[in-house]
Amino acid sequence: MALSKDIPGRSLMERSLPVPASKVRRQSSPFLVLPRQTRLDELWRRMRKAGEATVRAAVREDVVRAITRVPDEKGPAEPPATIKVRAVVTVRQKSKEDLKETIVRHLDALTDRIGRNVVLQLVSTELDPRTKAPKMSREAALQNWSEKLNVKSEIVQYTAEFTVDSSFGVPGAITISNKHQKEFFIQSMMVEGLACGPVHFPCNSWVQSKKDHHGNRIFFSNQSYLPSETPAGLRALREEELRNLRGDGKGVRKLSDRIYDYDVYNDLGNPDRGIDFARPTLGGSKIPYPRRCRTGRISADTDVHAESRLEKPNPLYVPRDEQFEETKMNTFSTGRLKAVLHNLLPSMKASLSANNKDFNCFSDINSLYNEGLLLKVGLRDELLKKFPLPRVFQESSHGLLKYAIPKIVSKDKFAWLRDDEFARQAVAGINPVNIERVTVFPPQSKLDPEIYGPLDSALKEEHILGNLNGMSVQQAINENKLFMVDFHDAYLPFLDKINALDGRKAYATRTIYFLTPVGTLKPIAIELTLPPGEPSSQSRRVVTPPADATTNWIWQLAKAHVSSNDAGVHQLVNHWLRTHAVMEPFILAAHRQMSAMHPIFKLLDPHMRYTLEINALARQNLINADGVIESCFTPGRYCMEISAAAYNSFWRFDQESLPADLIRRGMAVPDASQPYGLRLVLEDYPYAADGLMIWSAIENWVRTYVNSYYPDAILVCNDMELQAWYSESVNMGHADLRHADWWPTLESPEDLISILTKIIWLSSAQHAALNFGQYPYGGFIPNRPPLMRRLIPEEGDPEYTNFLADPQKYFLSALPSLLQATKFMAVVDTLSTHSPDEEYLGERQHPSVWSSNPKIIDAFCEFSAEMRRIEKEIHKRNSDPRLRNRCGAGVLPYELLAPSSEPGVTCRGVPNSISI
Ligand SMILES: [Fe+2]
């Protein structure tokens, strides 16, 4: 991680001299700190400039003059010479420190003077012909550490001076020994004074004290090498660094460790707190699941197979460089998420749980945006003090916390009530990945009837015939007019258990849609299934569009149950499992098996940023027993079992490309004559239409990159690090599915392009499409209730009379309570927030690490330019009145795949990685 995770900062390149273009990578400015609006243009301009023209070197005149000849004592042979070179080390300081840290810092400054200092050593890319060992400079200490003790700026630069033979060659690595007590953060290093020009070492990593971590830290230059091309002088270090990152798989991880390893999800429950808080281990033959980052914590007292819990505010272990950068902590989305989870939610619970009431009327919900949420007197000051960035929770004059108006009610207050909007969200909302084309009617279950009983659908032709514009059902199927969102198999196996929970009620739903002549969808039937034998209810029921007041309310309740099913599958399967959780093994394996100097590591690195950190935070607070997800979603304690069931029976890596997924769902058909090799069956399908543009742009960029390093298949097959990465991702990270026959092979550049495109797509666009609309669509609870508390009453039910007497009250009592709703809103608001320093697809904070190869620079520039073109095209589509699923009176534009965004909750923007 360390070498190519790049952050803004200063560069010595700003005061440099011209050198040949062949040295471009080392000499181009490594850091870009630009206003958001100009970043892409400026990035493109600078990179083109770097690729075409001269750039500046940083060889200082005094350093050049320091090259001295050793007196020739033995005749006319060329005398050896020594060169003075200098390393400039850019250190980023913490902005805040506690008393203990201040004392240790002062002590370090004192002891630095007497030799307990920071020592660097240069390692050449060449071997010494006499010793056959890498050429090493003498050790040199960082100078003036104590003198710079009181420098207050974020960035401080130190230097170390070396004397090396003129035959030293190019430095390819620097080792660092930190004899201080305290860790420090190195942003970058640069070595200047050599004939080859300045050599850059992007670091962005914590260097631990020698007392905590024996051995020296190793940083490599920004030159990338396939393993077989590693210069002789760096081979041993390359292997050593990977061994360090893999660790030995033993012991409890310290927060200062940099070890990437695997474990199962045996840390979600807390059996020591009681049986209600025990949860099954996810991962293993019993319940297959992807692996997570190993922390090595001791087992629980009452269950040796469960890891003991570490409760907030103590952070779970993630490798040191995966943790948030301290200086930006409070402005990061996850920093705010922590504040919400650790401070706001407990306060809300304390304030509201004693009087946990329903919403009495819709104006109660609206008042959350207008007046605000009244919490207990006395919490206010403490809360506001702790809460770092209350975007949503503006202080109101009457209440304490005021929520922002979600987009879904901002343009049309009543859109959520309408069927066309309900259907539109299936193709342009936050869960546009469950809709499928109907090929068989009635739909069929894939569950085992031996276990679940008769599984025939209750849907009959007569339920939908009147809404097919005169077509027969078969005709509608043949003409691709029937679509479906089918949650039957995801929920039915869990319904008995869910419905036995206090205050949780669910059906397994299927919704049938008809494609209208204007290209919109219309829901025409909803099938509601309960397990056989559910008391007082028929187990299968079909609800059709309303004909009167009573059926209107029934229809609204049925849609609410569908939305609740949808919210659960969206969160547990499509968002958490299919992006966050499945990516973690690929990231762990990348760090363990591919050197930071590996070109594929460099390609993937921006797409791995902070994913381990946000996933750890989720394990601690969101998906854990009694965590936010369990308390806010209908399946309660069975939430993660639903997630695991989908991993076992549905998830396939080979089907996670956008084209394959669309074809699997029947939403597209292969068509070689079309731009992306397929034709959308539903033309105005905003997620798919925009997604295909981004998919294709990623694929083109990856293809150019991969072909540049792997001109033929043999190179792919013989790349031991690359093969080890993929093999370990599958065999260890996804160990429970390792024998599946659908795993793609990695034997050619095309295989690699396909695998990498999927990974980058999932980390960027797919996650963005599923993540950043959560508050805009879900922040108005009736539009998308995450939890339902009542079934739909039927004639003869005791509740039916109450329902007839006051249907609005019944409807609201079926939705989440005030506490459940406001908790959920607080969390999804934060999950939908972009950080101010978000890095979007097509942007790199450190373009110079990519390559000195002009083809690679050009390809990345083209990728960036393509993102801008896509953004314009999306804007155009959102203004096209023919596209009624994204344009029309009060219709929200579809911007979730528009690449750029301002900070905050914008319902748009595609970050490079899963970081929230
Ligand atoms: Fe997310």
Boltz pocket constraint, residues with backbone or C-beta under 6 A from the ligand:
constraints:
  - pocket:
      binder: B
      contacts: [[A, 575], [A, 580], [A, 767], [A, 771], [A, 831], [A, 914], [A, 916]]
      max_distance: 6.0
